[in-house]
Amino acid sequence: MQSQAETVRVLGEILKKKYGDMIDTKYIDVIDDELDDYPEIEDYLKRSGMQLPLLVIGGKIIRPGTGLNYMEITEELDSMGIAKT
């Protein structure tokens, strides 16, 4: 079974091919990683009751707890006007 970190890495490679350098994906383990680098995420998690995973695009939290769905992510990127390469 593939880990979430590996899923994010593969998904990031696919999105980067489709959208170019505007896309930068990162897997953040909210337990093991230092969340001091991501204060907006830490604050959101405290308020939302830890609904994971989070999808953050352009610093904006888009969808909490919906999973890593490629089609939903591309629909969100398209609606934000992020151009495909």
C-alpha positions as semicolon CSV with decimal commas, in nm:
position;residue;x (nm);y (nm);z (nm)
1;M;0,000;0,000;0,000
2;Q;0,127;0,344;-0,097
3;S;0,189;0,600;0,178
4;Q;0,022;0,939;0,169
5;A;0,361;1,103;0,120
6;E;0,423;0,886;-0,187
7;T;0,073;0,958;-0,319
8;V;0,136;1,333;-0,286
9;R;0,474;1,297;-0,461
10;V;0,323;1,110;-0,758
11;L;0,022;1,342;-0,777
12;G;0,256;1,641;-0,766
13;E;0,459;1,506;-1,059
14;I;0,143;1,457;-1,265
15;L;0,010;1,804;-1,181
16;K;0,348;1,965;-1,257
17;K;0,347;1,805;-1,603
18;K;-0,003;1,940;-1,666
19;Y;0,031;2,286;-1,509
20;G;0,407;2,351;-1,514
21;D;0,617;2,528;-1,255
22;M;0,318;2,704;-1,098
23;I;0,253;2,379;-0,912
24;D;0,459;2,285;-0,610
25;T;0,327;2,003;-0,394
26;K;0,437;1,921;-0,045
27;Y;0,332;1,656;0,204
28;I;0,331;1,787;0,559
29;D;0,300;1,538;0,841
30;V;0,113;1,738;1,104
31;I;0,245;1,515;1,379
32;D;0,610;1,475;1,284
33;D;0,686;1,796;1,093
34;E;0,747;2,133;1,255
35;L;0,422;2,325;1,203
36;D;0,586;2,651;1,309
37;D;0,666;2,692;0,938
38;Y;0,293;2,670;0,855
39;P;0,106;2,882;1,113
40;E;-0,206;2,917;0,899
41;I;-0,236;2,538;0,876
42;E;-0,178;2,485;1,246
43;D;-0,442;2,747;1,329
44;Y;-0,692;2,594;1,085
45;L;-0,637;2,245;1,225
46;K;-0,701;2,368;1,578
47;R;-1,027;2,535;1,473
48;S;-1,153;2,256;1,246
49;G;-1,088;1,960;1,471
50;M;-0,810;1,808;1,259
51;Q;-1,006;1,728;0,942
52;L;-0,736;1,580;0,720
53;P;-0,600;1,584;0,458
54;L;-0,601;1,951;0,365
55;L;-0,567;2,084;0,013
56;V;-0,398;2,424;0,012
57;I;-0,365;2,620;-0,312
58;G;-0,194;2,956;-0,319
59;G;-0,191;2,969;0,060
60;K;-0,569;2,922;0,077
61;I;-0,716;2,611;0,237
62;I;-0,958;2,478;-0,023
63;R;-1,091;2,146;0,098
64;P;-1,048;1,979;0,433
65;G;-1,084;1,608;0,472
66;T;-1,188;1,516;0,117
67;G;-0,887;1,306;0,026
68;L;-0,648;1,344;-0,261
69;N;-0,879;1,337;-0,561
70;Y;-0,703;1,432;-0,886
71;M;-1,021;1,546;-1,062
72;E;-1,127;1,772;-0,773
73;I;-0,781;1,926;-0,759
74;T;-0,767;1,996;-1,134
75;E;-1,120;2,142;-1,125
76;E;-1,011;2,376;-0,845
77;L;-0,694;2,477;-1,033
78;D;-0,896;2,538;-1,351
79;S;-1,155;2,746;-1,164
80;M;-0,872;2,955;-1,019
81;G;-0,750;3,026;-1,373
82;I;-0,424;2,838;-1,339
83;A;-0,328;2,767;-1,699
84;K;-0,230;2,425;-1,826
85;T;0,099;2,396;-2,010
